[in-house]
Amino acid sequence: MKSVRSLISICLFATIFITSCAMTKITAVWKSPEYFIKPNKIMVIAIAKNQVSKRLLEDNFAQDIKINGTDAIPSYTIIPDEKQTDDALIATKMKEQGADAVLITRFADRKTAYKCVPGSDFSSNYNMWSGYYQYGIGLMCSSGYVSEDEYAIMETNLYDAGKSNLIWSASSKTEILNSDANFIKAYVKYIVKALVKQKVLK
């Protein structure tokens, strides 16, 4: 009985873990071959659909960057919302804060992918290619259901604050499982790990 309960607990934990972890994939990445100095302090600027998402992105990036040994500051803490497009003010604030790099992240797109998840009778048509082909042509998902997966397409750029040169750039997509907060957390962790792995950050 004890082993059955343990197995059930493990299965429940695995289910919760899988459904709460959003998958992130970098689809394109570039790193400047001329930049070798790691930043000491990064200002984080997020371009988002609303202030809640903006602050979540900036806070998560600043937190994860700090954990890895580089200082970081969210832009919203020192730049008013109405001044977020003021380049001169942003440059002044970076200088005041001693930031030698700026990370800009933005929502590029939001996409939905649909796929048919077949029912239990699907495998019976695999035996011969002709049967599978004919079955595939006629498949209208009648024996299964349609799965809907939502993805956020993100762009992340890291610039040198002094010369404004691009240091590192990446495009990525992250599955949105249940909330923007969870997807943002997963996306940020993945990007910061990539920055560390590629020796852009400490």
N, C-alpha and C positions, 0 to 999 in steps of 0.2 A: 504493500500500500504506500509505504514511504517513497519507494522508487517511482511509482506512478505519479505521486504528487510532485516529486522533483522534476520529472519529465514534463509535466503540465506547466510547471513554473518556468522551466527553461523555454518551452515553446511560446508561452505568453510573453516572456521577456524578448525573445527573438522577434516576435511579431511587432511588438511596440517599437523595438529598435529599428527595424526595417522601415516601418511606416513613418518614423520620425526623422530619418536621415535623408536629406535631399542629395541627389547625385549631381555632381558638378563635373564638367568636362571642358578643358581649354581647346578651342577649335583653331586658334591661330595665336602665335606668340613671336615677339621680336625683342632682341636685346642689343643695345648699342655696343659695337665692338671697341669703341673709343672711351668708354666710361669704366673706370676701375675703382673709384673711391666710393665707399658705402656711405649713405646719408647718415647724419647724426640726429637730425630731427625732421620729421615729415609733417606737413600740414595736409589734412585729408579733406577733400571737397567732393561731395556727392551731388550729382544732378539727378533728382528723383521727381516722381509725380506728385508727391506731397511732402510736407515737413516731417511727418512721422517716419516715412521711409528714409528720408535724407538723414535724419538724426540716428536712426538705427544703423545705417551704413557707416556713417562717420564714427560713431561710438564703437562699433564692432571692429572696424579697421584700426582705430587708434589703440584699442585694447589689445588686439592680437599682435600688432606691430611692437608694442611696448613689451609684451611677454617675451618676444624674441630678442630684446636687448636694444631696440632703437626707440628713441623718444618720438612721440606723435601727438598731434593736437587736432581735434575736430574743428572745422572752420566755423561752425554755427556758434561756438562758444565765444568767439571774438569778433565775428562779422555779422551785423544785423541782416535779417532776411532780405530786406529791401535793397541791401548793398552787395548782394552775392554776385552781381554781374559787374561790379566796379573793379576792373583790373588793377587800377592804380592803388586803390585801398587794399586789395588783396596782397599786392607786392609789398606795400608798407607794413602790413600786419605780419607778413612772413619775416620781414627783416627785423621787426620789433621782437618777435618770438624766437629769433635765431634759427628759423627753419631753413635748411639748405636744399630741401626737395619738397615737391608737392605731388600728391597722388590724387588724380581725378578719376572718379568712377561714375558711370551713368547707365541707366536702363536704355538699351538700344532698341529692344523689341520684346514682345511677349507672343509666344506661339503655342498653338494647341495641336497635338499629334493624335490622330485617331487610328486605332487598329482593332481588328476583329479577333477576339479571344474565342477560339473554337470550343464546341461542346465535347462531350466524352466520345462521340462517334467519329471524331475527326481523323484519328489514326487509322481507321479501317480502309481509308482510300490511299494509303501510302504504298501498298504492296506492288503496284505496277505504275510506271510513269504515266501511261495513258489514262488510267483511272484517276490519278491525282490531278492530271492536267484538266480533264473534263470536270472534275469536282471543283477545282479552283476557279474555273471559268464561271461555273454556276453558283459559286459561294456568295451568299448574301447575308452571311452571319446569322442565318435562321436557327442554327443549332447552338449558338453561343451568345456572346454579348459584345458590345462595342466598348473598348477601353479608351478613356480620354486622358491624355497626359499633357500637362501644361508646363511650359518652360519659359524662363526669363533669359533673354539674351543680354549679356552685359559686356561693357567695354571698360578696361582699366588701363590708365596711362600714368607713368611716373616720370616727372620732369625735374631737371636741375633748376633750382629756384633762381640762381644767379644768371645763368646764360639762357634759360628757358629751353634748353635742349631736351629732346625726348631720350630717356634712359631705357625705359622698358614699356612694352605695350602688349596687351592680351585681349582676345575676344573669347568669351566663354558662354556656356549655357548651363543653367541649373534647373533641375526639376522642382516645381512648386507642388509640394505634397499636401500641406494643410493650411499654411499661413505664410505671409510675406516675412514675418520675423524669423521663422525657421529656415526659410530659403536663404535669407540674407546671412544668417549665422554660418550656414554650410558654405555658401559662396565665398564669404570673406576668409574663412579658415583655409579653404583650398587655394585661394589666390596668394595669401601670405606665405603658405607653405611653398608655393611655386617660386615666390620671390626669394625666399631663403635658399631653396634648393639650387636656384640659378645664380646664387651668390650676389644678388642685388642688395639684399639686406643681410645683417649680421646673423 
